[in-house]
Amino acid sequence: MAPRTTPVETSTHIPNATTVVIIGGGIVGLTAALTLAERNIPVVLLEKGRLAGEQSSRNLGWARKTSRLAEDIPLARAADRLWSELPERTGSDVGYRQAGIMFIARNEAQMAMHENWLKSVAHLDLDSRLLGAKDIDDLVPGGKGQWLGGIHTPSDGRAEPSLAASAIARAALAKGAVIVEHCAVRTLSTSGGKVSGVVTERGEIRCEQVLLAGGLWSRRFLGNLSIALPTLPLICSVLRTRPMQGPTEIAVGAPDFSFRKHQDGGFVITQRGALDAPLTLDHALIGMRYLGQLKAGRDSLRIGLGRYSFDDLKLSRRWSADSVTPFEHVRTLDPKANPALNTEAMNNLKAAWPAFAQAEIEEAWAGVIDVTPDSNPVIGPVAQLPGLTLATGFSGHGFGTAPAAGQLAADLVTGQPPLVDPTPYRFDRL
């Protein structure tokens, strides 16, 4: 099961018409809804299950610039500012702390990755700096690992997935947005070659614009409209400890584990060097587009057939507006955590920082990440269907940039000057 999120009292009915419909109640869609509501633009957000029930509550909570592509850093920088403003904007604590993020390396090859990244973003004047072994010991005391060095960005931070999306949803509702849970959108209505509404399991809503922020489900939704969005799934297993004394407030990413402080005093931990990669029909259809990623990250992927593979194969890829859809069959995608990966993470972490030998596990979960061929999201219009804009394919980076990504999507939907240059995220690049 996903971590529990703060409950939100959402709307119980859907209107006949609005200006913008948002499909998907994750943190990006919710931020877009809040932005539109603040601008007095009528907006209805529809979620097939519960708000933030999938990856928006299951991620690690990191908000980082470190190791992002240079073209993606303006969005991450904007997100830093917007995260810091969210408590005032929402009237709630979202758990945001600018406590820094550190990546550490055991060998020359790992260290070279950090050095090369820092060179690639030198023109952006970030506060990132390379570390030696002594710097790591000073910043994260009590370690026993043999680290060659690392990289540290003090202005990176973290927020709490169990708090943030709910706070944004409550603020959007207070400002006039309509948010409806357990209401799947089946397809789009069109008129004159443009979007004119959405068809939901409860009926049709007429609208001028649609923003699809459906995460992993976006590919299937678009495929039914004969629009090809290339994304493949990866499953990340995570655990959280009970409150304990830990070595640092800095989030730390090592080659085979990561940890960050949780708001309750425990730590959120994962096996950073391993993700489950369940084989699906989409691997046969679009897998060749991922050869570069596979070559670079093959050692970190646990590829195989499993329950996810077979469940995915059962779901329809084509349906009519009056049919029950995959989104109604699977209200919340809830993969089981891989206990072997979580055990690896804990053993690797205990060996590096013995303080974690006292850790008691409070809960474990898993989430499915939708990955694009270049690991950048799609935020922008779909030329072949005017009135449709995408904010999806965040490749595991969506939570950290969500405040900026949602605002950028809202800008593009309404023709406002964009928060940052949207060119790196255009749909037609794929």
C-alpha positions as CSV (number, residue, x, y, z in Angstrom):
1,M,0.0,0.0,0.0
2,A,1.0,3.6,-0.6
3,P,1.8,5.8,2.4
4,R,-1.2,7.4,3.8
5,T,-2.0,10.9,2.6
6,T,-3.8,13.7,4.4
7,P,-7.5,13.3,3.5
8,V,-9.2,15.9,1.3
9,E,-13.0,16.5,1.0
10,T,-13.4,16.7,-2.7
11,S,-16.5,17.6,-4.8
12,T,-19.3,15.1,-5.1
13,H,-20.8,16.1,-8.5
14,I,-19.5,17.1,-11.9
15,P,-20.6,20.2,-13.8
16,N,-21.9,20.1,-17.3
17,A,-19.3,22.6,-18.6
18,T,-16.1,24.4,-17.6
19,T,-13.1,26.1,-19.2
20,V,-10.4,23.6,-18.5
21,V,-10.6,19.9,-17.5
22,I,-7.5,18.3,-16.0
23,I,-7.2,14.5,-16.2
24,G,-5.3,13.1,-13.3
25,G,-5.1,14.0,-9.6
26,G,-1.4,13.7,-9.0
27,I,0.7,16.6,-7.8
28,V,1.4,18.1,-11.2
29,G,-2.3,18.1,-12.2
30,L,-3.2,19.5,-8.8
31,T,-0.6,22.3,-9.1
32,A,-2.0,23.2,-12.5
33,A,-5.5,23.3,-11.0
34,L,-4.4,25.6,-8.2
35,T,-2.7,27.9,-10.6
36,L,-5.8,28.1,-12.8
37,A,-8.1,28.7,-9.8
38,E,-5.8,31.5,-8.6
39,R,-6.2,33.1,-12.0
40,N,-10.0,32.8,-11.8
41,I,-10.2,30.3,-14.7
42,P,-12.9,27.7,-14.2
43,V,-11.2,24.3,-13.9
44,V,-12.4,20.7,-13.1
45,L,-9.9,18.1,-12.1
46,L,-11.0,14.4,-12.5
47,E,-9.2,11.5,-10.8
48,K,-10.0,7.9,-11.6
49,G,-9.1,6.8,-8.0
50,R,-8.0,8.9,-5.1
51,L,-5.8,12.0,-5.2
52,A,-2.1,11.3,-5.2
53,G,-2.9,7.6,-4.9
54,E,-0.1,6.5,-7.2
55,Q,3.4,7.9,-7.8
56,S,2.7,11.3,-6.2
57,S,2.5,9.7,-2.8
58,R,5.0,6.9,-3.4
59,N,8.1,8.8,-4.5
60,L,11.2,9.7,-2.4
61,G,10.3,13.3,-1.9
62,W,13.5,14.7,-3.3
63,A,13.6,18.2,-4.9
64,R,16.9,18.4,-6.8
65,K,18.8,20.1,-9.5
66,T,21.8,17.8,-9.1
67,S,22.3,15.4,-12.0
68,R,19.5,16.8,-14.1
69,L,20.1,17.6,-17.7
70,A,21.2,21.2,-18.1
71,E,18.1,22.0,-20.2
72,D,15.9,20.8,-17.3
73,I,17.5,22.9,-14.5
74,P,15.5,26.1,-15.1
75,L,12.3,24.2,-14.3
76,A,14.0,22.7,-11.2
77,R,15.2,26.2,-10.1
78,A,11.7,27.6,-10.5
79,A,10.4,24.7,-8.5
80,D,12.8,25.6,-5.6
81,R,11.2,29.0,-5.4
82,L,7.7,27.7,-5.7
83,W,8.2,25.0,-3.1
84,S,9.3,27.7,-0.6
85,E,6.2,29.7,-1.4
86,L,3.7,26.8,-1.1
87,P,3.2,27.0,2.7
88,E,1.9,30.5,2.4
89,R,0.1,29.8,-0.8
90,T,-1.7,26.8,0.6
91,G,-1.9,27.7,4.3
92,S,-0.3,24.3,5.1
93,D,3.1,22.7,5.8
94,V,4.1,20.6,2.8
95,G,7.3,19.4,4.5
96,Y,9.6,21.4,2.3
97,R,13.2,21.7,3.7
98,Q,16.1,23.1,1.7
99,A,18.5,20.8,3.5
100,G,20.7,19.8,0.6
101,I,21.3,16.7,-1.4
102,M,24.6,14.8,-1.7
103,F,25.6,12.0,-4.2
104,I,28.7,9.9,-3.2
105,A,31.0,7.7,-5.3
106,R,33.2,4.7,-4.5
107,N,35.3,4.7,-7.6
108,E,36.8,6.8,-10.4
109,A,34.1,6.0,-12.9
110,Q,31.3,7.1,-10.5
111,M,33.2,10.2,-9.6
112,A,33.8,11.1,-13.2
113,M,30.0,11.1,-13.7
114,H,29.7,13.9,-11.1
115,E,32.6,15.8,-12.4
116,N,31.3,15.7,-16.0
117,W,27.8,16.8,-14.9
118,L,29.3,19.7,-13.0
119,K,31.2,20.8,-16.1
120,S,28.0,20.5,-18.2
121,V,26.1,23.0,-15.9
122,A,29.0,25.3,-15.2
123,H,27.3,28.1,-17.1
124,L,24.3,27.9,-14.7
125,D,26.2,29.1,-11.6
126,L,24.7,26.5,-9.3
127,D,25.9,26.1,-5.7
128,S,27.0,22.4,-6.4
129,R,30.5,21.5,-5.4
130,L,32.6,18.4,-5.5
131,L,33.5,16.6,-2.3
132,G,36.4,14.6,-1.0
133,A,36.2,11.7,1.5
134,K,36.9,14.0,4.4
135,D,34.1,16.4,3.3
136,I,31.7,13.5,3.3
137,D,32.8,12.5,6.8
138,D,32.3,16.1,8.1
139,L,28.8,16.5,6.5
140,V,27.5,13.0,7.3
141,P,29.5,11.8,10.4
142,G,29.7,8.2,11.7
143,G,30.3,6.5,8.3
144,K,32.3,3.4,7.6
145,G,32.1,3.4,3.8
146,Q,35.1,3.9,1.6
147,W,34.1,6.9,-0.5
148,L,36.3,8.4,-3.1
149,G,34.2,11.6,-3.1
150,G,30.9,13.0,-4.2
151,I,28.9,16.1,-5.1
152,H,26.8,18.3,-2.8
153,T,24.1,20.9,-3.7
154,P,23.0,22.8,-0.5
155,S,20.1,24.4,-2.2
156,D,18.5,21.1,-3.1
157,G,15.8,19.9,-0.8
158,R,12.9,17.6,0.1
159,A,9.2,17.7,0.7
160,E,6.7,15.2,2.0
161,P,4.6,13.4,-0.6
162,S,2.0,12.5,2.1
163,L,1.4,16.2,2.7
164,A,2.1,18.2,-0.4
165,A,-0.6,17.0,-2.9
166,S,-3.3,17.2,-0.3
167,A,-2.3,20.7,0.7
168,I,-2.4,21.8,-2.9
169,A,-5.7,20.2,-3.5
170,R,-7.3,21.9,-0.5
171,A,-6.0,25.3,-1.6
172,A,-7.3,24.7,-5.2
173,L,-10.8,23.8,-3.8
174,A,-10.8,26.9,-1.6
175,K,-10.1,29.0,-4.6
176,G,-12.9,27.6,-6.7
177,A,-11.6,24.5,-8.5
178,V,-13.8,21.5,-8.8
179,I,-12.0,18.3,-7.9
180,V,-13.7,14.9,-8.3
181,E,-12.3,11.6,-7.2
182,H,-13.4,8.1,-8.4
183,C,-14.4,9.5,-11.8
184,A,-12.5,8.2,-14.7
185,V,-12.3,10.0,-18.0
186,R,-13.0,7.5,-20.8
187,T,-12.1,9.7,-23.9
188,L,-12.3,13.1,-25.4
189,S,-15.1,14.8,-27.3
190,T,-14.2,16.7,-30.4
191,S,-15.9,19.2,-32.7
192,G,-14.4,20.7,-35.9
193,G,-11.1,18.8,-35.2
194,K,-10.7,20.4,-31.8
195,V,-11.3,19.2,-28.2
196,S,-14.8,20.2,-27.1
197,G,-15.1,18.1,-23.9
198,V,-14.4,14.9,-22.0
199,V,-16.5,11.8,-21.6
200,T,-16.4,10.4,-18.1
201,E,-18.0,7.4,-16.5
202,R,-20.6,9.8,-15.1
203,G,-21.3,11.7,-18.3
204,E,-19.8,14.4,-20.5
205,I,-18.3,17.7,-19.5
206,R,-18.0,20.4,-22.2
207,C,-14.8,22.4,-22.1
208,E,-12.4,24.5,-24.1
209,Q,-9.1,22.9,-23.1
210,V,-7.9,19.5,-21.6
211,L,-4.7,19.0,-19.7
212,L,-3.7,15.3,-19.5
213,A,-1.6,14.7,-16.4
214,G,-2.3,11.0,-16.1
215,G,1.2,9.7,-15.3
216,L,1.8,6.1,-16.4
217,W,-1.8,5.9,-17.8
218,S,-1.3,8.7,-20.3
219,R,0.2,6.4,-22.9
220,R,-2.8,4.1,-22.8
221,F,-5.3,7.0,-22.9
222,L,-3.6,8.6,-25.8
223,G,-3.2,5.3,-27.7
224,N,-7.0,5.0,-27.7
225,L,-7.0,8.3,-29.6
226,S,-4.3,7.1,-32.0
227,I,-1.7,9.4,-30.5
228,A,1.6,7.8,-29.7
229,L,3.3,8.7,-26.5
230,P,6.4,6.5,-25.8
231,T,6.7,5.7,-22.1
232,L,7.8,2.4,-20.3
233,P,7.3,1.4,-16.7
234,L,9.9,1.0,-13.9
235,I,9.0,0.0,-10.4
236,C,10.8,1.5,-7.4
237,S,10.6,-0.2,-4.0
238,V,10.8,2.1,-0.9
239,L,10.8,1.7,2.9
240,R,10.4,4.1,5.8
241,T,11.9,3.6,9.2
242,R,10.4,4.5,12.6
243,P,11.9,7.7,14.2
244,M,15.6,7.3,15.0
245,Q,18.8,9.2,15.5
246,G,20.3,9.7,12.0
247,P,23.6,11.1,10.8
248,T,22.4,14.1,8.8
249,E,19.5,16.2,7.5
250,I,21.1,16.0,4.0
251,A,19.6,13.6,1.6
252,V,22.3,11.1,0.5
253,G,22.4,9.0,-2.7
254,A,25.0,6.3,-2.9
255,P,25.4,3.8,-5.8
256,D,23.4,1.1,-4.1
257,F,21.2,3.0,-1.5
258,S,19.8,6.4,-0.7
259,F,18.2,7.9,2.4
260,R,16.6,11.1,3.4
261,K,15.1,12.4,6.7
262,H,11.3,12.0,7.0
263,Q,9.3,14.7,8.8
264,D,8.4,12.3,11.6
265,G,12.1,11.6,12.4
266,G,12.5,8.4,10.5
267,F,14.2,7.9,7.1
268,V,12.9,7.1,3.6
269,I,15.3,4.5,2.0
270,T,15.6,2.8,-1.3
271,Q,18.0,0.6,-3.3
272,R,19.1,3.4,-5.6
273,G,21.1,1.0,-7.8
274,A,18.2,-1.3,-8.6
275,L,14.7,-0.9,-10.2
276,D,12.3,-3.6,-11.3
277,A,11.7,-3.4,-15.0
278,P,8.7,-5.6,-15.8
279,L,8.4,-6.6,-19.4
280,T,5.2,-5.6,-21.2
281,L,3.8,-5.5,-24.7
282,D,5.1,-1.9,-25.0
283,H,8.7,-3.2,-24.8
284,A,8.1,-5.0,-28.1
285,L,6.3,-2.0,-29.6
286,I,8.7,0.8,-28.6
287,G,11.6,-0.8,-26.7
288,M,14.2,-0.1,-29.5
289,R,13.8,3.6,-28.6
290,Y,15.3,2.9,-25.2
291,L,18.5,1.1,-26.3
292,G,20.6,4.1,-25.2
293,Q,19.1,4.0,-21.7
294,L,19.4,0.3,-21.5
295,K,23.1,0.4,-22.4
296,A,23.8,3.0,-19.8
297,G,21.7,1.6,-17.0
298,R,21.5,-2.2,-17.6
299,D,23.2,-3.1,-14.3
300,S,20.5,-1.2,-12.4
301,L,17.5,-2.9,-14.0
302,R,16.0,-6.1,-12.7
303,I,14.3,-7.2,-16.0
304,G,11.7,-9.9,-16.0
305,L,8.1,-11.2,-16.2
306,G,5.9,-10.9,-13.2
307,R,2.4,-10.1,-12.0
308,Y,2.7,-6.5,-13.3
309,S,3.5,-7.9,-16.8
310,F,0.5,-10.2,-16.9
311,D,-1.9,-7.7,-15.4
312,D,-0.8,-5.1,-17.9
313,L,-1.4,-7.5,-20.8
314,K,-5.1,-8.0,-19.7
315,L,-5.9,-4.3,-19.9
316,S,-7.6,-3.1,-23.1
317,R,-5.8,-0.8,-25.5
318,R,-8.9,0.3,-27.4
319,W,-12.4,1.0,-26.2
320,S,-15.5,3.1,-27.0
321,A,-16.9,6.0,-25.0
322,D,-19.6,3.8,-23.6
323,S,-17.3,1.0,-22.5
324,V,-15.8,0.4,-19.1
325,T,-12.1,1.4,-19.5
326,P,-8.8,0.2,-18.0
327,F,-9.0,3.3,-15.7
328,E,-12.1,1.9,-14.1
329,H,-10.7,-1.6,-13.8
330,V,-7.6,-0.3,-12.0
331,R,-8.5,2.7,-9.8
332,T,-5.1,2.7,-8.1
333,L,-2.0,1.0,-9.4
334,D,-0.5,-0.6,-6.3
335,P,2.5,-2.9,-7.0
336,K,4.0,-4.8,-4.2
337,A,7.3,-3.7,-2.8
338,N,10.2,-6.0,-3.7
339,P,11.5,-7.2,-0.3
340,A,14.8,-8.3,-1.7
341,L,15.6,-4.8,-3.0
342,N,14.6,-3.2,0.3
343,T,16.8,-5.7,2.2
344,E,19.7,-4.9,-0.1
345,A,19.2,-1.2,0.5
346,M,19.1,-1.6,4.3
347,N,22.2,-3.9,4.4
348,N,24.2,-1.6,2.1
349,L,23.2,1.4,4.2
350,K,24.0,-0.3,7.6
351,A,27.5,-1.2,6.3
352,A,28.1,2.4,5.3
353,W,26.5,4.2,8.3
354,P,26.3,1.8,11.3
355,A,23.8,4.1,13.0
356,F,21.1,2.5,10.8
357,A,21.7,-0.9,12.5
358,Q,19.1,0.4,15.0
359,A,16.5,1.1,12.3
360,E,13.1,-0.5,12.6
361,I,11.0,-0.6,9.5
362,E,7.6,1.2,9.8
363,E,6.3,0.6,6.2
364,A,7.3,-0.4,2.7
365,W,5.7,0.3,-0.7
366,A,6.3,0.5,-4.4
367,G,5.4,2.9,-7.2
368,V,5.4,2.7,-11.0
369,I,7.5,5.4,-12.8
370,D,6.6,6.3,-16.4
371,V,9.9,6.8,-18.3
372,T,10.4,8.6,-21.7
373,P,13.2,7.8,-24.1
374,D,15.2,10.9,-23.0
375,S,14.0,10.9,-19.4
376,N,12.5,14.4,-19.8
377,P,8.8,14.9,-19.4
378,V,6.3,16.1,-22.0
379,I,4.8,19.5,-21.1
380,G,3.1,21.0,-24.1
381,P,0.3,20.9,-26.7
382,V,-0.5,18.1,-29.0
383,A,-0.5,19.6,-32.5
384,Q,-2.7,16.9,-34.1
385,L,-5.5,17.6,-31.6
386,P,-5.9,21.3,-30.7
387,G,-7.1,21.9,-27.2
388,L,-5.2,19.0,-25.7
389,T,-2.0,19.7,-23.6
390,L,0.2,17.1,-21.9
391,A,2.0,17.2,-18.6
392,T,3.3,13.6,-18.2
393,G,6.2,11.3,-18.6
394,F,8.2,12.7,-15.7
395,S,10.5,9.7,-15.5
396,G,10.8,9.7,-11.7
397,H,11.5,13.5,-11.4
398,G,7.9,14.8,-11.3
399,F,7.5,15.4,-7.6
400,G,10.5,17.6,-7.2
401,T,9.6,19.8,-10.1
402,A,5.8,19.6,-9.7
403,P,5.1,23.1,-8.5
404,A,6.9,24.5,-11.6
405,A,5.7,21.8,-14.0
406,G,2.1,22.3,-13.0
407,Q,2.4,26.1,-13.4
408,L,4.1,25.8,-16.8
409,A,1.3,23.5,-18.0
410,A,-1.3,26.0,-16.8
411,D,0.6,28.7,-18.7
412,L,0.6,26.7,-21.9
413,V,-3.1,25.7,-21.6
414,T,-4.2,29.4,-21.2
415,G,-1.7,31.0,-23.5
416,Q,0.1,32.9,-20.7
417,P,3.8,33.7,-20.9
418,P,5.5,30.4,-19.8
419,L,7.3,30.2,-16.5
420,V,10.4,28.8,-18.2
421,D,11.2,27.9,-21.8
422,P,9.0,24.9,-22.6
423,T,11.1,23.8,-25.7
424,P,12.9,20.9,-23.9
425,Y,9.5,19.4,-23.1
426,R,7.6,19.7,-26.4
427,F,5.7,16.6,-27.5
428,D,7.0,16.6,-31.1
429,R,10.6,15.9,-30.0
430,L,9.4,12.3,-29.3
